[in-house]
Amino acid sequence: MTDHVPTLPGDAPCRVTVDLDAISHNVEVLQRYAGDAAVMAVVKGDAYGHGLVPSARAALRGGAHWLGVAQLQEAFALRSAGITAPVLSWLHAPGVDFAAAVRQRIDIGVPAIWELDAVAAAAREVGETARVQLKVDTGLGRNGAYGADWPALVEAAARHVADGTLTVTGVFTHFAFADAPHHPTVQAQQVKFADAVHDCERAGFALEVRHMSNSAATLTTPRAAYDMVRPGLAVYGLSPVPDIGGPSRFDLVPAMQVSANITVVKRVPKGQGVSYGHTYVTPRETTLIDVPCGYADGVPRSGSSVGPVLVGGQRHTVAGRVCMDQFVVDVGDLTVQAGDEVVLFGSGAHGEPTAQDWAEATGTISYEIVTRMSSRLPRVYLGEPAR
């Protein structure tokens, strides 16, 4: 990241700065952990708030073979941007336009027979063979075919393969406790997944990929890599296992920085209440600054009186309640002026708080901190332009 405050788009008082070179670097690191397995960079949720298309291109530049998204709109956006790399989309509801997905050669993650049949119907409509990957629930209890539904899904897929409407290109699942690598479910899910893979192989499917490892498993459970790993959070330089180690423990570089410029500086006496409800009262004569970034921008309201920021090279804490568009910081006797930069979080390399610091302060996870940054905040990209 750079110490220079980027020129603001228009009059935006707060922005998200994304280091694309960091994303490329992180994918290179994850490939080393993956060994011979391919890397699918997960770019769902607007690339965890970093920007879908620029982040996807940076990940591909770093060596990612596949891209993963939750929703087809995300996959279509990648194709519209000219990205031709393999894409898997895995979370759909009835009524989704599978025909467009078939035409654009997007792999469709399928957890249920209704969806398999809908994809097959779309393939017949467009006269092309659909690419699907079957998802099995091995213990998360969420998306994926569970129990007796799994062999029924495999059998139904075999019928569609036989009539030429689709090909099964992969099988996948998701860990429940990958961030606790010694938890017994980690091994139990691997056993169940191995059985599911064998089911697909016995059915004669020409599988291209078998995958179950998210970021945490990629970094801590190499035996689960199979043909491909599927990291998300780690692509953006954040540790999925903070109890084991932070980003530097794994040679990851956080890619996102959120910063704003002070709008108002005022000197107030001891006993001045601050923000709604006066939940913070100044303990002495002090300087307050107004920071133009609030919960409409993605700053957690739970960061009221606990969220850390960097001002003038010093750590300070949000004073009182976070408002929709702004919050206040008590900076004591620090000399500041309107326009000075306030860093909410970044890589931590220059003493600024990290997304993990905000997560711990607000009782959540770093995933939520970065993904909740609003589209109202312009994204400013650093590093080699993504081609």
C-alpha positions in Angstrom: 0.0 0.0 0.0 1.1 3.6 -0.4 1.3 6.4 2.2 0.0 8.8 -0.4 -3.7 9.8 -0.1 -5.1 9.1 -3.6 -7.0 11.7 -5.5 -10.7 11.3 -4.6 -13.2 10.4 -7.3 -15.5 13.4 -7.4 -16.0 14.7 -3.9 -15.9 11.3 -2.1 -14.7 11.9 1.5 -14.0 8.2 2.1 -12.6 5.4 -0.1 -11.5 1.8 -0.3 -8.0 1.4 -1.7 -7.2 -2.1 -3.1 -3.7 -3.3 -3.9 -4.1 -5.6 -6.9 -0.5 -6.7 -6.6 -1.2 -8.0 -3.2 -4.1 -10.2 -4.5 -1.8 -11.6 -7.2 0.9 -12.3 -4.6 -1.6 -14.0 -2.3 -2.7 -16.3 -5.1 0.9 -17.2 -5.8 1.3 -18.1 -2.1 -1.8 -20.2 -2.0 -0.6 -22.1 -5.1 2.5 -23.0 -3.2 0.4 -24.3 -0.3 -1.8 -26.2 -2.8 1.1 -28.0 -4.4 0.0 -29.8 -7.6 -3.7 -28.8 -7.1 -5.2 -25.9 -9.1 -6.4 -22.8 -7.4 -10.0 -21.5 -7.7 -10.0 -17.9 -6.5 -13.4 -17.2 -4.9 -14.6 -13.7 -6.0 -18.2 -13.8 -4.8 -19.6 -10.9 -2.9 -17.9 -8.4 -5.2 -14.6 -10.2 -4.5 -15.2 -9.8 -0.7 -15.8 -6.1 -1.2 -12.6 -5.6 -3.2 -14.2 -5.3 -6.6 -15.3 -8.2 -8.8 -13.6 -7.7 -12.1 -10.3 -6.1 -11.1 -9.8 -8.6 -8.3 -10.6 -11.6 -10.6 -8.1 -10.4 -13.2 -5.4 -9.9 -10.5 -6.1 -13.4 -9.2 -5.7 -14.9 -12.6 -2.5 -12.9 -13.1 -1.3 -14.5 -9.9 -1.9 -18.0 -11.3 -5.5 -18.9 -10.4 -6.9 -21.4 -12.8 -10.6 -21.0 -11.9 -12.9 -18.4 -10.5 -15.7 -19.1 -8.0 -18.9 -17.1 -7.4 -22.1 -17.7 -5.5 -24.6 -16.2 -8.0 -24.9 -16.3 -11.7 -25.1 -12.5 -12.0 -21.5 -12.5 -10.8 -20.5 -15.1 -13.4 -22.2 -13.1 -16.1 -20.4 -10.0 -15.1 -17.1 -11.8 -15.4 -18.0 -13.0 -18.9 -19.2 -9.5 -19.9 -15.8 -8.2 -18.9 -14.1 -10.5 -21.3 -12.9 -13.0 -18.7 -12.8 -16.5 -20.3 -11.3 -18.5 -17.5 -13.4 -21.4 -16.1 -16.1 -20.1 -13.6 -18.2 -22.0 -11.1 -21.4 -20.6 -9.7 -23.1 -22.6 -6.9 -26.0 -20.8 -5.3 -29.3 -20.6 -7.2 -33.0 -20.5 -6.7 -35.8 -21.6 -9.0 -36.3 -19.2 -11.9 -32.6 -18.5 -12.5 -31.6 -18.1 -16.2 -29.6 -21.3 -16.6 -29.8 -21.0 -20.4 -27.5 -18.0 -20.3 -25.1 -19.9 -18.1 -25.0 -22.8 -20.5 -24.4 -20.5 -23.5 -21.5 -18.8 -21.6 -20.0 -22.1 -20.5 -20.3 -21.4 -16.8 -20.1 -24.4 -14.6 -23.2 -24.7 -12.4 -23.0 -26.1 -8.9 -25.9 -28.4 -8.4 -27.1 -29.6 -4.9 -30.6 -30.9 -5.8 -32.5 -32.8 -8.5 -34.9 -29.8 -9.2 -31.8 -27.8 -10.2 -30.3 -30.6 -12.2 -33.5 -31.0 -14.2 -33.7 -27.2 -14.7 -30.2 -27.1 -16.1 -30.9 -30.0 -18.4 -34.0 -28.3 -19.7 -31.9 -25.1 -20.4 -29.3 -27.2 -22.2 -32.0 -28.7 -24.4 -33.4 -25.2 -25.1 -30.1 -23.8 -26.3 -28.9 -27.0 -28.0 -25.7 -27.2 -26.0 -24.3 -29.5 -23.3 -24.4 -28.0 -19.8 -21.4 -28.2 -17.4 -22.4 -29.1 -13.9 -20.6 -29.9 -10.7 -22.4 -31.9 -8.0 -22.4 -30.6 -4.5 -22.6 -33.0 -1.6 -23.3 -32.1 2.0 -20.7 -34.0 4.0 -21.5 -32.5 7.4 -22.0 -28.7 7.1 -25.8 -29.1 7.1 -26.1 -26.3 4.5 -26.1 -26.3 0.7 -25.5 -29.7 -0.9 -27.2 -33.1 -1.3 -27.5 -34.9 2.0 -28.0 -38.5 2.9 -30.3 -40.5 0.5 -30.6 -37.3 -1.6 -27.0 -37.8 -2.7 -27.2 -41.1 -4.5 -30.5 -40.0 -6.0 -28.7 -36.9 -7.4 -25.9 -39.0 -8.8 -28.4 -41.3 -10.5 -30.4 -38.4 -12.0 -27.2 -36.8 -13.2 -26.2 -40.1 -14.9 -29.4 -40.2 -16.8 -28.9 -36.6 -18.1 -25.3 -37.4 -19.0 -26.5 -40.5 -21.0 -28.9 -38.3 -23.0 -26.2 -35.8 -23.8 -27.8 -32.8 -22.0 -25.0 -32.3 -19.5 -21.6 -33.4 -18.4 -20.6 -33.7 -14.8 -17.3 -31.8 -14.6 -16.7 -31.9 -10.9 -17.8 -32.8 -7.4 -17.4 -30.6 -4.3 -18.3 -30.0 -0.7 -17.5 -27.5 2.1 -15.9 -27.9 5.5 -17.7 -26.9 8.7 -14.6 -26.6 11.0 -11.7 -26.0 8.6 -10.5 -23.2 10.9 -10.1 -25.8 13.6 -8.0 -28.4 11.7 -7.9 -30.9 14.5 -11.6 -31.0 15.0 -12.9 -34.5 14.4 -15.4 -33.3 11.7 -12.5 -32.3 9.5 -11.4 -35.9 9.1 -15.0 -37.2 9.0 -15.9 -34.9 6.2 -12.9 -36.0 4.2 -14.0 -39.6 4.5 -17.5 -38.8 3.3 -16.2 -36.7 0.5 -13.9 -39.6 -0.7 -17.0 -41.8 -0.8 -18.9 -39.2 -2.8 -16.0 -38.9 -5.3 -16.0 -42.7 -5.7 -19.8 -42.6 -6.3 -19.2 -40.1 -9.2 -16.4 -42.2 -10.6 -18.4 -45.4 -10.5 -21.2 -43.5 -12.4 -18.7 -42.9 -15.1 -18.5 -39.1 -14.9 -15.5 -37.5 -16.6 -14.6 -35.4 -13.6 -12.2 -32.5 -14.2 -12.0 -31.4 -10.6 -12.7 -32.6 -7.1 -12.5 -29.9 -4.4 -13.4 -29.2 -0.7 -10.6 -26.9 0.6 -11.5 -23.4 1.5 -8.9 -20.9 2.7 -8.4 -22.4 6.1 -8.1 -26.0 4.7 -5.7 -24.8 2.0 -3.4 -23.4 4.6 -3.7 -26.1 7.3 -4.9 -29.4 5.7 -2.9 -30.2 2.6 -4.2 -33.7 2.4 -7.6 -32.3 1.5 -6.4 -30.5 -1.7 -7.6 -33.1 -4.2 -7.4 -31.6 -7.7 -8.2 -28.0 -6.7 -8.5 -25.7 -3.7 -11.1 -23.0 -3.3 -9.7 -20.1 -1.2 -11.7 -16.9 -0.7 -10.6 -14.8 2.3 -6.9 -15.6 1.9 -6.9 -14.4 -1.7 -7.4 -10.9 -0.2 -4.6 -11.4 2.3 -6.6 -12.0 5.5 -6.0 -15.0 7.8 -8.9 -17.5 8.0 -7.3 -19.0 11.1 -6.4 -16.0 13.3 -6.0 -18.2 16.4 -3.2 -20.0 14.5 -1.6 -16.9 13.0 -2.2 -13.7 11.2 -1.5 -12.9 7.5 2.2 -12.7 7.9 2.3 -16.2 9.4 1.3 -17.4 5.9 3.1 -14.8 3.8 -0.2 -13.1 2.9 -0.6 -9.4 2.3 -3.9 -7.7 3.1 -5.2 -6.0 0.0 -7.8 -3.5 1.3 -7.4 -0.2 3.1 -10.3 2.0 4.1 -9.5 5.6 4.8 -11.3 9.0 5.0 -10.4 12.7 5.4 -11.3 14.7 8.5 -14.1 17.1 7.8 -14.3 19.0 11.2 -11.9 19.6 14.0 -13.1 21.2 17.3 -11.8 21.8 20.7 -14.3 21.0 23.5 -14.3 21.1 27.3 -14.4 18.3 29.8 -17.9 16.8 30.1 -19.0 17.3 26.5 -21.3 14.5 25.3 -20.5 13.0 21.9 -22.8 11.7 19.1 -26.3 10.3 19.6 -27.3 9.6 23.2 -24.1 11.0 24.6 -22.8 7.5 25.2 -19.3 9.0 25.3 -18.5 12.0 27.4 -15.1 13.7 27.2 -13.1 13.1 30.3 -11.0 16.3 29.9 -10.6 19.3 27.5 -9.9 17.6 24.2 -10.0 17.7 20.4 -12.7 16.0 18.5 -12.6 15.1 14.8 -15.5 14.2 12.5 -14.8 11.3 10.1 -17.2 11.1 7.1 -17.8 7.4 7.1 -20.7 5.6 8.8 -22.8 2.6 8.8 -24.2 3.5 5.3 -20.7 3.0 4.2 -20.2 -0.3 6.0 -18.7 0.9 9.2 -20.3 -1.4 11.8 -22.5 0.4 14.3 -21.2 -2.1 16.8 -17.9 -0.2 16.4 -19.4 2.6 18.5 -16.8 3.5 21.2 -14.6 0.5 20.3 -13.6 0.8 16.7 -9.9 1.5 16.2 -8.5 4.1 13.8 -5.1 5.6 12.9 -4.9 9.4 13.0 -1.6 11.3 12.7 0.4 8.1 13.3 -1.5 7.4 16.5 -4.1 4.8 17.4 -7.4 6.2 18.6 -10.9 4.8 19.2 -14.3 5.8 17.9 -16.0 8.1 20.4 -19.7 7.4 20.9 -22.1 6.0 18.4 -21.3 5.4 14.8 -23.9 7.4 12.7 -25.2 6.7 9.2 -22.6 8.9 7.4 -20.0 9.7 10.1 -18.4 9.1 13.4 -16.3 11.1 15.9 -12.9 10.4 17.3 -11.4 11.9 20.5 -7.8 12.6 19.6 -6.8 14.4 22.8 -4.2 17.0 22.2 -3.1 15.7 18.8 -2.6 18.5 16.3 -4.8 17.8 13.2 -6.7 19.7 10.6 -9.5 19.2 8.1 -8.4 17.0 5.3 -5.9 14.9 7.3 -6.2 11.2 6.6 -7.9 8.8 9.0 -7.2 5.1 8.3 -9.9 2.7 9.6 -8.0 -0.4 8.7 -5.4 -1.7 6.3 -2.5 -4.1 6.2 -1.1 -3.0 9.6 2.3 -2.3 8.0 2.3 1.3 9.1 0.7 0.9 12.5 -2.9 1.1 11.3 -5.6 -1.2 12.6 -6.4 -4.3 10.5 -9.7 -5.8 9.5 -9.1 -8.5 12.2 -8.7 -5.7 14.8 -12.1 -4.4 13.8 -13.5 -7.9 13.9 -12.3 -8.5 17.4 -13.5 -5.1 18.6 -17.0 -5.6 17.2 -17.4 -9.3 17.9 -17.5 -10.5 14.3 -15.1 -12.0 11.7 -12.8 -10.2 9.2 -14.9 -11.6 6.3 -17.8 -9.4 7.4 -15.6 -6.3 7.9 -14.3 -6.3 4.4 -17.4 -7.5 2.6 -19.7 -4.9 4.2 -17.8 -1.9 2.7 -20.6 -0.2 0.8 -20.7 0.5 -3.0 -21.0 4.2 -2.0 -17.2 4.1 -1.2 -15.3 4.4 -4.5 -12.6 1.7 -5.1 -9.2 3.1 -5.8 -6.8 0.5 -7.3 -3.1 0.3 -6.9 -0.6 -2.0 -8.5 -0.3 -3.4 -12.0 -3.5 -2.8 -14.0 -5.4 -6.0 -14.4 -5.6 -7.0 -18.0 
